[in-house]
Amino acid sequence: MDNKKIKIPEPLKKYVIQDIDKRLIKKNSIAKGGQGTVWLAVDDQNKEYAIKEIFVDLKNPIRQIKRYLLECASLMRAQHPFIITFCGMTDKYPFQIV
């Protein structure tokens, strides 16, 4: 998968995080599943975040990208004490949800 940016729907544009690797440091893997790997990460203030790094199916990347955008949009709208707060997303590979 190349590093080209994907088209982000307007409501999600304000959540795009540029240079995520410079802003958050991945500490260790928390979980790994069929969709991706979840990492524990920290910022420069030592605040903890979860980063979900999405696996891209190279046989059908368009479907995977649509699923990624749908998950980001769903998290953006979700307001529940048992759902993590959506902080942002990347717009190029590797696709990540914070």
Accessible surface in RSA format (square Angstrom, percent):
REM  Atomic radii and reference values for relative SASA: ProtOr
REM  Chains: A
REM  Algorithm: Lee & Richards
REM  Probe-radius: 1.40
REM  Slices: 20
REM RES _ NUM      All-atoms   Total-Side   Main-Chain    Non-polar    All polar
REM                ABS   REL    ABS   REL    ABS   REL    ABS   REL    ABS   REL
RES MET A   1    87.35  45.2  26.11  17.3  61.23 145.8  33.08  28.1  54.27  71.9
RES ASP A   2    79.89  56.0  64.10  63.8  15.79  37.3  43.71 102.9  36.19  36.1
RES ASN A   3    94.15  64.9  78.44  75.8  15.71  37.8  35.14  84.6  59.01  57.0
RES LYS A   4   151.89  74.1 140.78  86.4  11.11  26.5  93.93  84.5  57.96  61.7
RES LYS A   5   125.16  61.1  97.34  59.7  27.82  66.2  58.54  52.7  66.61  71.0
RES ILE A   6    28.53  16.2  16.22  12.1  12.31  29.7  21.54  15.5   7.00  19.0
RES LYS A   7   183.47  89.5 161.19  98.9  22.28  53.0 117.46 105.7  66.01  70.3
RES ILE A   8    12.37   7.0   7.27   5.4   5.09  12.3   7.27   5.2   5.09  13.8
RES PRO A   9    58.96  43.0  47.56  43.4  11.40  41.5  58.57  48.4   0.39   2.4
RES GLU A  10   125.25  71.9 112.62  85.2  12.63  30.1  60.46 116.9  64.79  52.9
RES PRO A  11    81.84  59.6  67.06  61.1  14.79  53.7  79.77  65.9   2.07  12.9
RES LEU A  12     1.90   1.1   1.90   1.4   0.00   0.0   1.90   1.3   0.00   0.0
RES LYS A  13   104.75  51.1  92.64  56.8  12.12  28.8  49.49  44.5  55.26  58.9
RES LYS A  14   169.30  82.6 128.50  78.8  40.81  97.2  85.61  77.1  83.70  89.2
RES TYR A  15    51.79  24.2  48.57  27.6   3.22   8.4  25.11  18.9  26.69  32.9
RES VAL A  16    32.59  21.4  11.22  10.2  21.38  51.5  11.22   9.7  21.38  58.0
RES ILE A  17    23.66  13.5  19.80  14.7   3.86   9.3  20.16  14.5   3.50   9.5
RES GLN A  18    77.73  43.5  72.66  53.1   5.07  12.1  52.24 111.2  25.49  19.3
RES ASP A  19    80.32  56.3  66.86  66.5  13.46  31.8  15.67  36.9  64.65  64.5
RES ILE A  20    11.36   6.5   9.81   7.3   1.54   3.7   9.81   7.1   1.54   4.2
RES ASP A  21   106.47  74.6  87.17  86.8  19.29  45.6  35.19  82.8  71.27  71.1
RES LYS A  22   173.21  84.5 134.95  82.8  38.26  91.1  94.06  84.7  79.15  84.3
RES ARG A  23   143.15  60.1 128.49  65.5  14.67  34.9  40.37  55.2 102.78  62.3
RES LEU A  24    16.18   9.0  11.37   8.1   4.81  12.1  11.37   8.0   4.81  12.9
RES ILE A  25   105.35  60.0 102.96  76.7   2.39   5.8 105.35  75.9   0.00   0.0
RES LYS A  26    66.59  32.5  43.40  26.6  23.19  55.2  27.13  24.4  39.46  42.0
RES LYS A  27   119.97  58.5  89.01  54.6  30.96  73.7  39.36  35.4  80.61  85.9
RES ASN A  28    77.63  53.5  73.66  71.2   3.97   9.6  34.86  83.9  42.77  41.3
RES SER A  29    58.41  49.4  36.63  48.9  21.78  50.2  26.80  57.1  31.60  44.3
RES ILE A  30    98.18  55.9  66.28  49.4  31.90  76.9  71.19  51.3  26.99  73.2
RES ALA A  31    52.99  48.7  43.36  66.9   9.63  21.9  52.97  74.6   0.02   0.1
RES LYS A  32   155.53  75.9 119.36  73.2  36.17  86.1  63.89  57.5  91.64  97.6
RES GLY A  33    43.77  54.0   0.00   N/A  43.77  54.0  36.29  99.6   7.48  16.7
RES GLY A  34    79.81  98.4   0.00   N/A  79.81  98.4  43.59 119.6  36.22  81.1
RES GLN A  35    64.35  36.0  62.77  45.9   1.58   3.8  33.47  71.2  30.88  23.4
RES GLY A  36     4.75   5.9   0.00   N/A   4.75   5.9   0.18   0.5   4.57  10.2
RES THR A  37    13.14   9.3  13.14  13.3   0.00   0.0   7.60  10.2   5.54   8.4
RES VAL A  38    40.68  26.8  40.68  36.8   0.00   0.0  40.68  35.3   0.00   0.0
RES TRP A  39    71.01  28.5  71.01  34.4   0.00   0.0  70.47  37.6   0.54   0.9
RES LEU A  40    46.23  25.7  46.23  33.1   0.00   0.0  46.23  32.5   0.00   0.0
RES ALA A  41     0.00   0.0   0.00   0.0   0.00   0.0   0.00   0.0   0.00   0.0
RES VAL A  42    11.57   7.6  11.57  10.5   0.00   0.0  11.57  10.1   0.00   0.0
RES ASP A  43    26.79  18.8  21.76  21.7   5.03  11.9   9.67  22.8  17.12  17.1
RES ASP A  44   132.05  92.5  92.91  92.5  39.14  92.5  48.43 114.0  83.61  83.4
RES GLN A  45   144.11  80.6 116.14  84.9  27.98  66.6  44.50  94.7  99.62  75.6
RES ASN A  46   112.76  77.8  98.78  95.5  13.97  33.6  26.11  62.8  86.64  83.7
RES LYS A  47   124.12  60.6 116.00  71.2   8.12  19.3  74.39  67.0  49.73  53.0
RES GLU A  48   115.00  66.0  95.02  71.9  19.97  47.5  25.43  49.2  89.57  73.1
RES TYR A  49    44.62  20.8  35.54  20.2   9.07  23.6  23.61  17.7  21.00  25.9
RES ALA A  50    36.37  33.4  26.41  40.8   9.96  22.6  26.53  37.4   9.84  26.1
RES ILE A  51     1.79   1.0   1.79   1.3   0.00   0.0   1.79   1.3   0.00   0.0
RES LYS A  52    48.19  23.5  47.23  29.0   0.95   2.3  27.28  24.6  20.91  22.3
RES GLU A  53    42.57  24.4  42.54  32.2   0.03   0.1   5.26  10.2  37.31  30.5
RES ILE A  54     6.83   3.9   3.31   2.5   3.52   8.5   3.31   2.4   3.52   9.6
RES PHE A  55    82.14  41.1  77.66  48.1   4.48  11.7  81.63  49.5   0.51   1.5
RES VAL A  56    20.52  13.5   1.32   1.2  19.19  46.3   1.49   1.3  19.02  51.6
RES ASP A  57    59.93  42.0  49.62  49.4  10.31  24.4  24.86  58.5  35.07  35.0
RES LEU A  58   125.24  69.7 101.46  72.6  23.78  59.8 101.86  71.5  23.38  62.9
RES LYS A  59   195.42  95.3 158.28  97.1  37.14  88.4 108.91  98.0  86.51  92.1
RES ASN A  60    59.38  40.9  56.31  54.4   3.07   7.4  14.11  34.0  45.27  43.8
RES PRO A  61    37.65  27.4  37.65  34.3   0.00   0.0  37.65  31.1   0.00   0.0
RES ILE A  62   110.36  62.8 110.17  82.1   0.19   0.5 110.25  79.4   0.11   0.3
RES ARG A  63   128.85  54.1 125.87  64.2   2.98   7.1  50.30  68.7  78.55  47.6
RES GLN A  64    15.05   8.4  14.63  10.7   0.42   1.0   1.14   2.4  13.91  10.6
RES ILE A  65    20.73  11.8  20.13  15.0   0.60   1.5  20.73  14.9   0.00   0.0
RES LYS A  66   137.63  67.1 131.36  80.6   6.27  14.9  80.21  72.2  57.42  61.2
RES ARG A  67    91.01  38.2  85.90  43.8   5.11  12.2  36.02  49.2  54.99  33.3
RES TYR A  68     3.26   1.5   0.62   0.4   2.64   6.9   2.80   2.1   0.46   0.6
RES LEU A  69    27.75  15.5  26.57  19.0   1.18   3.0  26.95  18.9   0.80   2.2
RES LEU A  70   116.32  64.8 111.86  80.0   4.46  11.2 115.53  81.1   0.79   2.1
RES GLU A  71    48.74  28.0  43.18  32.7   5.56  13.2  26.26  50.8  22.48  18.4
RES CYS A  72     0.00   0.0   0.00   0.0   0.00   0.0   0.00   0.0   0.00   0.0
RES ALA A  73    18.72  17.2  18.72  28.9   0.00   0.0  18.72  26.4   0.00   0.0
RES SER A  74    51.97  43.9  45.75  61.1   6.22  14.3  32.04  68.2  19.93  27.9
RES LEU A  75    34.45  19.2  31.30  22.4   3.14   7.9  31.52  22.1   2.92   7.9
RES MET A  76    40.84  21.1  26.05  17.2  14.79  35.2  23.21  19.7  17.63  23.4
RES ARG A  77   150.02  63.0 126.11  64.3  23.91  56.9  68.82  94.1  81.20  49.2
RES ALA A  78    32.88  30.2  11.40  17.6  21.48  48.9  21.60  30.4  11.28  29.9
RES GLN A  79   161.47  90.3 125.78  91.9  35.69  85.0  57.18 121.7 104.29  79.1
RES HIS A  80    95.49  52.2  79.57  55.3  15.92  40.7  52.59  54.2  42.90  49.9
RES PRO A  81   121.62  88.6  80.73  73.6  40.88 148.6  93.90  77.5  27.72 172.3
RES PHE A  82   180.57  90.3 146.57  90.8  34.00  88.5 153.17  92.9  27.40  78.4
RES ILE A  83    78.90  44.9  63.58  47.4  15.32  36.9  67.58  48.7  11.32  30.7
RES ILE A  84   111.76  63.6  99.28  74.0  12.48  30.1 106.31  76.6   5.45  14.8
RES THR A  85   110.87  78.9  94.60  95.9  16.27  38.8  65.43  87.9  45.43  68.7
RES PHE A  86    17.66   8.8   3.19   2.0  14.47  37.7   4.28   2.6  13.39  38.3
RES CYS A  87    59.36  44.9  35.36  39.4  24.00  56.4  16.68  42.3  42.67  46.0
RES GLY A  88     0.00   0.0   0.00   N/A   0.00   0.0   0.00   0.0   0.00   0.0
RES MET A  89     0.00   0.0   0.00   0.0   0.00   0.0   0.00   0.0   0.00   0.0
RES THR A  90     7.40   5.3   7.40   7.5   0.00   0.0   7.40   9.9   0.00   0.0
RES ASP A  91    11.99   8.4  11.93  11.9   0.06   0.1   0.00   0.0  11.99  12.0
RES LYS A  92    66.29  32.3  65.59  40.2   0.69   1.7  28.18  25.4  38.11  40.6
RES TYR A  93    81.45  38.0  77.10  43.9   4.36  11.3  31.31  23.5  50.14  61.8
RES PRO A  94    48.82  35.6  48.30  44.0   0.52   1.9  48.30  39.9   0.52   3.2
RES PHE A  95     1.47   0.7   1.47   0.9   0.00   0.0   1.47   0.9   0.00   0.0
RES GLN A  96     3.00   1.7   3.00   2.2   0.00   0.0   0.00   0.0   3.00   2.3
RES ILE A  97     6.88   3.9   5.20   3.9   1.68   4.1   5.20   3.7   1.68   4.6
RES VAL A  98     5.34   3.5   1.88   1.7   3.46   8.3   4.92   4.3   0.42   1.1
END  Absolute sums over single chains surface
CHAIN  1 A     6745.6       5512.6       1233.0       3870.1       2875.5
END  Absolute sums over all chains
TOTAL          6745.6       5512.6       1233.0       3870.1       2875.5
